[in-house]
């Protein structure tokens, strides 16, 4: 006997363990991530500082990638499926589905109609006070073990950008810089980007 469709977040067991196959079948508008099978409900209405900073980042990256380029920019909500290292890539085996604020894909074969399958080259998360631990710990670890080559944590509250690059020798993130004042912010994935801290935090200059 077929099961009834899940049409509301409240129908789900908050302590359950889910896969991407489950995630793809849900029929509700709430934004939901899976972190190692655990449900994480995202805020459908991000606050103004988050939106302002993300908008400036999208503008800067979008202008750069409008030129002939093999990379693709994607902005959340955009499903990124991260198979476990060495594990199956089947929908019913993938237990991590994230929705980064911004990601850059250099392998266009990863792009599917429903999102991205596999680790993006570059991920940006714009942090909010209520989810700092998730972005700095849980997602940090997931992106690191999944092979995301570059990870930025951008804080609207602190007007800072913390940039990490995956070390090929250790398979661990190495902090390459924390940027808190006007000046260049280098991007390992896009060396010609030419981003300046003031492009992201224009209202914070002089504070």
Sine and cosine of phi, psi and omega as CSV:
sin_phi,cos_phi,sin_psi,cos_psi,sin_omega,cos_omega
0.00,0.00,0.81,-0.58,-0.04,-1.00
-0.91,0.41,0.56,-0.83,0.02,-1.00
-0.99,0.15,0.46,-0.89,0.01,-1.00
-0.93,0.36,0.60,-0.80,0.01,-1.00
-0.91,0.42,0.52,-0.85,0.07,-1.00
-1.00,0.05,0.92,-0.38,-0.08,-1.00
-0.92,-0.40,0.02,1.00,0.02,-1.00
-0.54,-0.84,0.61,-0.79,-0.01,-1.00
-0.84,0.54,-0.58,0.82,-0.06,-1.00
-0.91,0.41,-0.22,0.97,0.06,-1.00
-0.97,0.23,-0.24,0.97,-0.06,-1.00
-1.00,0.02,0.50,-0.87,0.07,-1.00
-0.99,0.14,0.91,-0.41,-0.05,-1.00
-0.89,0.45,-0.30,0.95,0.00,-1.00
-0.97,-0.25,0.14,0.99,-0.03,-1.00
-0.97,0.24,0.10,-0.99,0.04,-1.00
-0.85,-0.53,0.83,-0.55,-0.16,-0.99
-0.81,-0.58,0.28,-0.96,0.04,-1.00
-0.84,-0.54,0.09,-1.00,0.05,-1.00
-0.90,0.43,-0.52,0.86,0.04,-1.00
-0.87,0.50,-0.65,0.76,0.08,-1.00
-0.90,0.43,-0.77,0.64,-0.04,-1.00
-0.81,0.59,-0.68,0.73,-0.05,-1.00
-0.93,0.36,-0.38,0.93,-0.05,-1.00
-1.00,0.00,-0.24,0.97,-0.04,-1.00
-0.93,0.37,0.59,-0.81,-0.09,-1.00
-0.84,-0.54,0.88,0.47,0.08,-1.00
-0.61,-0.79,0.22,-0.98,-0.14,-0.99
-1.00,-0.05,-0.19,0.98,0.02,-1.00
-0.87,0.50,0.60,-0.80,0.06,-1.00
-1.00,0.08,0.84,-0.54,-0.09,-1.00
-0.76,-0.65,0.74,-0.67,0.15,-0.99
-0.95,-0.32,0.36,-0.93,0.14,-0.99
-0.87,-0.49,0.83,-0.56,0.06,-1.00
-0.90,-0.43,0.98,-0.21,-0.08,-1.00
0.81,0.58,0.66,0.75,0.06,-1.00
1.00,0.01,-0.18,0.98,-0.05,-1.00
-1.00,-0.02,0.67,-0.74,0.01,-1.00
-0.94,0.34,0.71,-0.70,0.13,-0.99
-0.72,-0.70,0.89,-0.46,-0.01,-1.00
-1.00,0.01,0.81,-0.59,0.01,-1.00
-1.00,0.01,0.43,-0.90,0.05,-1.00
-0.95,0.30,0.87,-0.49,0.00,-1.00
-0.96,0.29,-0.28,0.96,-0.04,-1.00
-0.77,-0.63,0.98,0.21,0.01,-1.00
-0.84,0.54,0.48,-0.88,-0.07,-1.00
-0.97,0.24,0.28,-0.96,-0.10,-0.99
-0.82,0.57,-0.74,0.67,0.00,-1.00
-0.84,0.54,-0.65,0.76,0.04,-1.00
-0.87,0.49,-0.75,0.67,-0.04,-1.00
-0.92,0.40,-0.62,0.79,-0.01,-1.00
-0.90,0.44,-0.73,0.68,-0.02,-1.00
-0.93,0.37,-0.69,0.72,0.01,-1.00
-0.88,0.47,-0.65,0.76,0.02,-1.00
-0.87,0.50,-0.66,0.75,0.02,-1.00
-0.93,0.38,-0.63,0.78,0.05,-1.00
-0.90,0.44,-0.70,0.71,0.00,-1.00
-0.88,0.47,-0.66,0.75,0.02,-1.00
-0.87,0.49,-0.73,0.68,-0.05,-1.00
-0.91,0.41,-0.73,0.68,0.01,-1.00
-0.93,0.37,-0.63,0.77,-0.02,-1.00
-0.90,0.44,-0.65,0.76,0.02,-1.00
-0.89,0.45,-0.65,0.76,0.00,-1.00
-0.92,0.40,-0.68,0.73,-0.10,-1.00
-0.99,0.11,-0.01,1.00,0.11,-0.99
-0.95,0.32,-0.39,0.92,0.05,-1.00
-0.94,0.33,0.29,-0.96,0.04,-1.00
-0.81,0.59,0.88,-0.47,-0.15,-0.99
-0.40,-0.92,0.61,-0.79,0.02,-1.00
-1.00,0.05,-0.08,1.00,0.03,-1.00
-1.00,0.08,0.37,-0.93,0.06,-1.00
-0.77,-0.64,0.69,-0.72,0.04,-1.00
-0.99,-0.11,0.71,-0.70,0.09,-1.00
-0.75,-0.66,0.61,-0.79,-0.08,-1.00
-0.84,-0.54,0.67,-0.74,-0.01,-1.00
-0.91,0.40,0.43,-0.90,0.06,1.00
-0.98,0.20,0.84,-0.54,-0.02,-1.00
-0.58,-0.81,0.90,-0.44,-0.09,-1.00
-0.94,0.34,0.80,-0.59,0.11,-0.99
-0.88,-0.48,0.91,-0.42,0.00,-1.00
-1.00,-0.04,0.81,-0.59,-0.04,-1.00
-0.90,-0.44,0.99,-0.12,0.07,-1.00
-0.88,0.47,0.50,-0.87,0.07,-1.00
-0.90,0.44,0.61,-0.79,0.02,-1.00
-0.81,0.59,0.83,-0.55,-0.01,-1.00
0.98,0.22,0.02,1.00,-0.05,-1.00
-1.00,-0.09,0.00,-1.00,-0.01,-1.00
-0.95,0.32,0.52,-0.85,0.05,-1.00
-0.99,-0.17,0.20,0.98,0.02,-1.00
-0.95,0.30,0.52,-0.86,-0.04,-1.00
-0.83,0.55,-0.61,0.79,-0.06,-1.00
-0.99,0.11,0.08,1.00,0.06,-1.00
-0.93,-0.38,-0.32,0.95,-0.02,-1.00
-0.99,0.15,0.83,-0.56,-0.05,-1.00
-0.91,-0.41,0.08,1.00,0.05,-1.00
-0.83,-0.56,0.88,-0.48,0.06,-1.00
-0.74,-0.67,0.93,-0.38,-0.05,-1.00
-0.92,-0.39,0.30,-0.95,0.02,-1.00
-0.77,-0.64,0.98,0.20,-0.03,-1.00
-0.86,0.51,0.46,-0.89,0.07,-1.00
-0.89,0.45,-0.62,0.79,0.00,-1.00
-0.47,-0.88,0.63,-0.77,0.12,-0.99
-0.56,-0.83,0.44,-0.90,0.04,-1.00
-0.87,-0.48,0.79,-0.61,-0.01,-1.00
-0.95,-0.30,0.80,-0.60,0.05,-1.00
-0.97,-0.24,-0.30,0.95,0.06,-1.00
-0.97,-0.25,0.98,-0.18,-0.11,-0.99
-0.93,0.35,-0.26,0.97,0.06,-1.00
-0.93,0.37,-0.29,0.96,0.02,-1.00
-0.97,0.25,-0.31,0.95,-0.11,-0.99
-0.99,0.17,0.83,-0.56,0.04,-1.00
-0.81,-0.59,0.25,-0.97,-0.01,-1.00
-0.84,0.54,-0.45,0.89,-0.05,-1.00
-0.99,-0.16,0.06,1.00,0.00,-1.00
0.63,-0.78,-0.54,-0.84,-0.05,-1.00
-0.90,-0.44,0.70,-0.71,0.06,-1.00
-0.93,-0.36,0.93,-0.37,-0.04,-1.00
0.95,-0.32,0.16,-0.99,-0.11,-0.99
-0.97,0.26,0.81,-0.59,0.15,-0.99
-0.90,0.44,0.32,-0.95,0.06,-1.00
-0.94,0.34,-0.52,0.86,-0.17,-0.99
-0.52,-0.86,0.73,-0.69,0.00,-1.00
-0.75,-0.66,0.65,-0.76,0.12,-0.99
-0.85,-0.53,0.76,-0.65,0.17,-0.99
-0.89,-0.46,0.81,-0.59,0.11,-0.99
-1.00,-0.03,0.90,-0.43,-0.17,-0.99
-0.99,0.17,0.44,-0.90,0.12,-0.99
-0.77,-0.63,0.45,-0.89,-0.08,-1.00
-0.80,0.60,-0.59,0.80,-0.08,-1.00
-0.98,0.22,-0.22,0.97,-0.08,-1.00
-0.81,-0.59,0.41,0.91,-0.02,-1.00
-0.85,0.52,-0.71,0.70,-0.05,-1.00
-0.89,0.45,-0.60,0.80,-0.01,-1.00
-0.90,0.44,-0.73,0.68,-0.05,-1.00
-0.96,0.29,-0.61,0.79,-0.07,-1.00
-1.00,0.09,-0.37,0.93,-0.04,-1.00
-0.89,-0.45,-0.93,0.36,-0.10,-0.99
-0.88,0.48,-0.80,0.60,-0.02,-1.00
-0.94,0.34,-0.58,0.81,0.07,-1.00
-0.82,0.58,-0.77,0.64,-0.02,-1.00
-0.91,0.42,-0.67,0.74,-0.01,-1.00
-0.90,0.44,-0.71,0.70,-0.01,-1.00
-0.91,0.42,-0.63,0.78,0.01,-1.00
-0.89,0.45,-0.77,0.63,-0.06,-1.00
-0.96,0.29,-0.36,0.93,0.01,-1.00
-1.00,0.10,-0.23,0.97,0.05,-1.00
1.00,-0.05,0.37,0.93,0.13,-0.99
-0.91,0.41,0.87,-0.49,-0.17,-0.98
-0.93,0.37,-0.52,0.86,-0.04,-1.00
-0.58,-0.81,0.71,-0.70,-0.05,-1.00
-0.72,-0.69,0.82,-0.57,0.08,-1.00
-0.92,-0.38,0.68,-0.73,0.17,-0.99
-0.92,-0.38,0.89,-0.46,-0.10,-0.99
-0.92,-0.39,0.85,-0.53,-0.05,-1.00
-0.95,-0.31,0.93,-0.36,0.09,-1.00
-0.90,0.44,-0.56,0.83,-0.05,-1.00
-0.93,0.38,-0.68,0.73,-0.02,-1.00
-1.00,-0.07,-0.06,1.00,-0.08,-1.00
0.77,0.64,0.79,0.62,-0.07,-1.00
-0.72,-0.69,0.44,-0.90,0.10,-0.99
-0.81,-0.59,0.86,-0.51,0.08,-1.00
-0.95,-0.31,0.87,-0.50,-0.11,-0.99
-0.92,-0.38,0.79,-0.61,0.01,-1.00
-0.85,-0.52,0.61,-0.79,0.06,-1.00
-0.82,-0.58,0.66,-0.75,-0.01,-1.00
-0.96,0.28,0.83,-0.56,0.03,-1.00
-0.99,0.17,0.86,-0.51,-0.07,-1.00
-0.90,0.44,-0.50,0.86,-0.06,-1.00
-0.97,0.24,-0.58,0.81,-0.09,-1.00
-0.96,-0.29,-0.24,0.97,-0.09,-1.00
0.85,0.53,0.53,0.85,0.05,-1.00
-0.79,-0.62,0.41,-0.91,-0.01,-1.00
-0.96,0.26,0.62,-0.79,0.09,-1.00
-0.86,-0.50,0.79,-0.61,0.04,-1.00
-0.95,0.33,0.86,-0.52,0.01,-1.00
-0.98,-0.21,-0.18,0.98,0.05,-1.00
0.15,-0.99,0.54,-0.84,0.17,-0.99
-0.86,-0.51,0.86,-0.52,-0.18,-0.98
-0.92,-0.39,0.85,-0.52,-0.11,-0.99
-0.75,-0.66,0.13,0.99,-0.01,-1.00
-0.48,-0.88,0.26,-0.97,-0.02,-1.00
-0.80,0.59,0.69,-0.72,-0.02,-1.00
0.46,-0.89,0.20,-0.98,-0.05,-1.00
-0.90,0.44,0.58,-0.81,0.13,-0.99
-0.87,-0.50,0.99,-0.14,-0.06,-1.00
-0.93,0.36,0.55,-0.84,0.02,-1.00
-0.84,-0.54,0.90,-0.44,-0.04,-1.00
-0.91,0.42,-0.58,0.82,-0.03,-1.00
-0.95,0.31,-0.59,0.80,-0.03,-1.00
-0.80,-0.60,0.98,0.19,-0.11,-0.99
-0.86,0.51,-0.44,0.90,-0.04,-1.00
-1.00,-0.05,0.18,0.98,-0.09,-1.00
-0.86,0.52,-0.70,0.71,0.02,-1.00
0.95,0.32,0.58,0.81,-0.02,-1.00
-0.98,0.18,0.64,-0.77,0.11,-0.99
-0.90,-0.43,0.56,-0.83,0.04,-1.00
-0.78,0.62,-0.64,0.76,-0.04,-1.00
-0.92,0.39,-0.32,0.95,0.09,-1.00
-0.92,0.38,-0.48,0.87,-0.06,-1.00
-0.99,-0.10,-0.54,0.84,-0.05,-1.00
-0.81,-0.59,0.86,0.50,-0.05,-1.00
-0.90,0.44,-0.50,0.87,-0.04,-1.00
-0.99,0.17,-0.18,0.98,-0.07,-1.00
-1.00,-0.05,-0.16,0.99,-0.01,-1.00
-0.88,0.48,0.71,-0.71,0.06,-1.00
1.00,0.09,-0.04,1.00,0.00,-1.00
-0.97,0.23,0.00,0.00,0.00,0.00
